[in-house]
Amino acid sequence: MWFAAAVGSALLFGLAGWWMKVSQMRSGSSNYLLLGLYLSGTAGFGVHAALEHSLAVSLTDVRVWMAGLLIGAGSALGNVLFMKALEYGPASLTSPLTNMNIVLVIALGTFVYHEPLGTMEFIGVVLLLAAVVLVSIRGREKLSITQNKWYLYVGLSIILFAIRNGGLKVTGDWGLSSAPVLFVSYAISILWFAYAALMDHKRLASGGAASVPADAASVERSAAASNPTRTGLLLGLLAGLFSYGGLQLYAVALQTGQANIAGPIFAANSLVVAAGSIVLYRERLTVLQWAAFILMIAGLVLIRA
């Protein structure tokens, strides 16, 4: 059960990342994209919590608000700082290093919750981590770091994403339902990105350019990008539904299985984005990225062996 939930979480969360990539390809506003994501994600967790009759009761529990604040900061600020890191350093280093936050989740499960990790499972986890690193490497990109800010942004991103990915293990151990916690965390994140989206709107109204990710600058502009705020918001709303589904399944995997295995499986969501790029955008992957897919499959097989 938990293994299927972990694989499902990687697939659904990866599809959320895929719609974020589509928005970038169409020059959608990144701030409106994230606003839309947190709006629909909040709605998803709210409905889920209401249906399981845990929303009203949980919102009177101070632990839910504390956990929601921390996990919300991990999610929202982690995304913001990750995007800032991309402005000061190459994606080939930034993305795989940021994804290494999952090592902290493995340590949490192994050393704090004393989860067992057999030889085959350990090898499988290592292969999954290797896959997550390899899929982000771009062979032709310069790997030089010109500003020290990059190290700060990457380091903080690792910690914040680890809080998001590992925090659900802690709240599950406290006996808290995941849906209300994620409802609070996503709802709080709306405030940050609503302000950022408003700034985008003012720039557009004054004739300025909407904010778009640096690595989308060389992408061919689509006709759908004539309204970047609408593109970003609509695709963000769609991404948020998959984000809700992915994190909800991830929480189930953490509560019913092992964090030191479910975490690395969840981190493989980045390979879903790569797979979508092959199918729809006909992007050519490097040898290392093809190797990442092979390692992912091998890792999953060994974990279930």
N, C-alpha and C positions, 0 to 999 in steps of 0.2 A: 504493500500500500504506500508506504513512505517513499520508496524508490520511484514509483510511478508519479507520485506527487512532485518529487524533486525534478524529474525529467520534464514533467508538464510545466513546472514553474520556469525552467530554463527556456522552453519553447515559447510560452506566452510572453514572458518578459523580453525575450529576444524579438518577438513580433512588435512589442512596444518600441524597442530600439529601431526596428526596421521602419516604422512609420515616422520616427524622428529623422531618419536618414532621408526618407522621401521628401519630407518638408525641407531639409537642407538642399536637396537636389532641385527643388522648385523655388528656392530662395525665400522660403517662409521665414517670418520673424521668429528668432529663437525664443524671445521672451513670451510672445503670444503662444508659441508652441508649448512651453512649459506651463503657462497659465492654463491652457486647455487641458493639458495632461493632469494637473492637480485638481482641476474642477471635476472632470469625469471620474477620476480616481476616488476623490472624496465621496462623490455620489455612489460609486460602486461599493465602497466600504460601509457607507451609511446604510444603504439598502440591505446589505448582507448582515450587518449587525442588528438591524431592526427585525429582519426575518428570523434571526436566531434568538430574538428577545434579550439581547445583551447590551443594546445601545443605551437606553435610558438608565439602567442600573449602573453601567460602567462609567458613565459621565459624572457620577457622584463620587467616584473613587479617585483620590488624589494621585494614586500610583499610575492610573491610566493617563492622566494629564502630564505627569513627569516623564513617563516613557514616550508619550506622543511627542512631547517637546524635543526630547533627545533624538528620537528616530527621525522626526521631521527635519531637525537641523542636519542630521546625517544625510538625508535625502536631498533637501533643497540646497543647503550650503555646499554639500559635496559636489553637486552638479555645477554650481556657480564657480567654485574654485577649480574644478576640472577644466571648464571652458577657459578660465583665466590662464591655467597652466599651458593650454594649447597655444595661447598667444605668445608665450615666452620660450617655448621649447617644441621639439618635434613630436608628432603624434606617435611615431614609432617607439619612443621611449615613454611618453606620458601615459598612453593607454595601458600598456602591459604592466607598468609599475603601479598605476592606480588600481588595476585589477588584482594586484597582489594583496589587497586588503583582505582577501579571502584566507590568507595564511593566518591572520589574527583570529578569524572565525574558527579555523581548524584547531588553533592553539586553545581557544576557549572551550571547544568541545572535548579535546583530548586531556587537557591539564586541569580545567576547572570542573568539568562535569564527568571526567574520568570515563569517557566513551572509548570502547575498545576499537583497535585498528589493526586488523590482521595483515599479514605480509602481502597477500594479493590485493587487499583493499588499499594498503599504503601505496603499492605500485600504481594502482588505478588512479589514486588521487594525484600522484606525481605526474602521471601522463595527462590528466585533465588540466593541471596547472600549466604544464608545458604547452598544451594546445591553446590555452587562453593567451599565453605570451606570444606564441608564434603567429597567431591569426592577426595580430596588430602590427607586426613588423613590416615596414616598407623598405625594401632594399635600396632604393635610389634616394631616399631622404637623408639629408645631412643630419648627423646626430649630435652636433655641437650645441652646447648650452651657452648662450651669450649673457644671460642675466640671472643673478642669484635668486630672484623672485620665484623662478620656476621651481627650485628645490622646496621653498616654503609652501607653494600652492600644491605641489604633488604630495608632500608629506601630510599636510592637513587633509587633502582629499582622501588619502589612504585611511586615516583615522576616522573621518566622518562616514565614509562608506562602510567601514568595519562596524561602526555603531549602528548603522541601518541594518546591515546584514546579520550581525550577531545579536542585536538588541532584541529581536523577536524570540531568540532562544531564551534569553533572560526573562522576558515577560511571560513566556510559556511556563517557565519554571516557577514563576510567581502565581500561576494559576489564572492569569488574565487571558481573556479571549483576544485573539489577534485583530479581529475586524474593528472593534472600537479604538484600539491603540492606533491602528493605521488610519482610521477615520480622523482622529485628532491630528496625527502627524501630517496628513495630506491637507487638511483644512487650514492648518497654521501656515503651510507652505504657500497657500493661495495668496496670502497677504503680501509676501515678498514679491511674487511674480506679477501680481496685479499692479504693484507700484512700478516695477520694471516695464511692464507692458504700457502703462500710462506714459512713461518717458519715451517709449518707442513711438506712441501715437503723437506726442508733441513734436518729435523730430520729423515725423512724416508730414505733419500739418505745416511745419515751417519749411518744408522742402528738403529736409535732410534725409540720409539713408537709414533704413531700418537695420538693426543689428542682425548680422548673420554670422555663423561660425567661420573662423578664418580658413579652415580647410575646404570650405564650399566656394571660395572665391573664384577658383578656376573652373568650376562646373558650368556646363552650358545652361543658360537660363531658359526655363520653360515658360510657355505662354501663360500657364496657370499662376505664375509668379507676379502678374501685374498688380495683384493685391496681396502683398506679403503678410499683412496682419490676418486677413481672412484665411489664407493658406495655412499659416502657422497655427491659428486657433482651431480650425476644423481638424487638421491632422493631429494636433495635440489632444483634442477630445477623443479621437479614435485611439491614439496611443495610450491614453489614460485608462481606457477600458481593459486593454491587454496588460497594462502595468498592475491594475487591481487584481486581475486574475492570476498573474504570475506571482505577485507577492503573497496573495492569499494561499496559493498552493505551496509556496516556499515555507510559509508559517506552519502549514500542516505537516510538511516534511520534517521541519525542525522539532515539532512537538511530538511526533510519532516515530521519528527515526534518529539519526545521528547527525549533529551539526558538522562534524569533521568530514563527513562524506556528502551530505546534502549541500553544504556550502560550495565545494568545488563543482558539483554538478550544476548548481544555479549559476555559477560564474561563467559556465560555457554558453550562456545566452548570447554572447558576442558572436559566436559562430553562426547563429541564425541570421544575423544581419549580413554576414559574409555570404551565406548561402542565397539570400534574397538578391544580393548584388549580382551574383552569377546568373541567376534565372531571369531577372527582369531588366537589369542594366547591362548584362553581358560583360561584366567586368572580368578581367583576367587576373587570376590569383597567382601569387608567386609559388615557387616550390615549397617554401616554408609554410605558406598558408594551406596548401594542399596537405602537407604533413600534419598540420593542426587538426584537420578533419579525421585523418587516420588515427592520430593519437587520442582524439576524443572518443571515437568508437571503441578503440582498444581499452581505454580507461573504464568506460562504462561496462564493457564485457567482463573485465577483471574484477570490478567491484561486485558484480552479481555472480561471479564464479563460485 
